[in-house]
Amino acid sequence: MTRWILSRPETLTEIEQLRLKAVLANCPELDALTGHVRSFAQMLTEREGERLPQWLDAVRQDDLPSLHTLAAGIDRDRDAVIAGLTLP
């Protein structure tokens, strides 16, 4: 399950995609987590650090305490994290 969430969707087999879709349809929290993980991965791979403030706001709007802890940690050093997500 973790691998499915952390993988690029296009790299999953059709069966894996269908299974992940079924699980996410039955668990709104996991569906929200998956969206946040993939959005963060896109920021990282596409060097879009300027999106971090919006990502943090979106994370805080969901009832995902683990991600709230991560967001608080990122916020303590926001400028450095944005630089890390932006600069080569």
matplotlib code that plots the C-alpha trace (Angstrom):
import matplotlib.pyplot as plt

x = [0.0, 2.8, 4.6, 1.4, 1.0, 4.7, 4.9, 4.1, 0.6, 1.6, 4.2, 1.6, 0.2, -3.5, -4.4, -2.4, -4.1, -7.5, -6.7, -5.4, -8.5, -10.7, -8.9, -8.9, -12.6, -13.3, -10.9, -11.2, -8.2, -5.9, -7.2, -6.4, -3.0, -2.3, -3.1, -0.8, 2.1, 1.8, 1.5, 4.7, 6.5, 5.6, 6.9, 10.1, 10.7, 9.5, 11.3, 8.2, 9.0, 6.9, 3.9, 4.9, 2.7, -0.4, 0.5, 0.9, -2.5, -4.1, -2.5, -3.8, -7.4, -7.5, -7.9, -4.5, -2.6, 0.6, 0.8, 0.0, 3.1, 5.1, 3.7, 4.6, 8.2, 8.5, 7.0, 9.8, 12.3, 10.1, 12.6, 15.2, 12.6, 11.4, 15.0, 15.5, 12.5, 13.5, 17.2, 19.3]
y = [0.0, 2.4, 1.7, 2.4, 5.8, 6.7, 5.6, 7.7, 6.6, 5.8, 3.3, 1.2, -1.8, -1.6, -4.0, -2.0, 1.2, -0.4, -1.8, 1.5, 3.3, 0.8, 1.3, 5.1, 5.1, 3.5, 5.6, 9.4, 10.0, 7.8, 9.4, 12.9, 11.7, 10.3, 13.6, 15.5, 13.0, 13.2, 16.9, 17.2, 14.8, 16.9, 20.0, 18.2, 16.7, 19.7, 22.2, 24.1, 25.3, 28.4, 26.1, 25.1, 27.7, 26.5, 22.9, 23.6, 25.3, 22.4, 19.9, 21.9, 21.8, 18.0, 16.1, 14.3, 14.8, 13.2, 15.6, 18.5, 17.6, 17.4, 20.8, 22.4, 21.1, 22.4, 25.8, 26.3, 26.4, 27.4, 29.4, 26.6, 24.1, 26.3, 26.8, 23.0, 22.4, 25.1, 25.4, 22.8]
z = [0.0, 0.9, -2.3, -4.3, -2.6, -3.0, -6.6, -9.6, -10.6, -14.2, -12.9, -11.2, -13.0, -13.9, -11.1, -8.5, -9.7, -9.3, -5.9, -4.7, -6.1, -4.2, -0.9, -1.3, -2.1, 1.3, 3.4, 3.0, 5.4, 3.3, 0.1, 1.5, 2.7, -0.8, -2.4, 0.0, -0.5, -4.3, -4.3, -2.1, -4.4, -7.4, -5.7, -5.0, -8.5, -10.4, -8.1, -7.2, -3.7, -4.2, -3.8, -0.2, 1.6, -0.3, 0.4, 4.1, 4.2, 2.4, 4.9, 7.9, 6.5, 6.7, 10.0, 9.6, 12.9, 11.6, 8.7, 11.0, 12.9, 9.7, 8.6, 11.9, 11.6, 8.0, 9.0, 11.6, 8.8, 5.9, 4.0, 4.0, 2.9, 0.1, -1.0, -0.9, -3.0, -5.5, -5.9, -7.8]

ax = plt.figure().add_subplot(projection="3d")
ax.plot(x, y, z, "-o")
ax.set_aspect("equal")
plt.show()
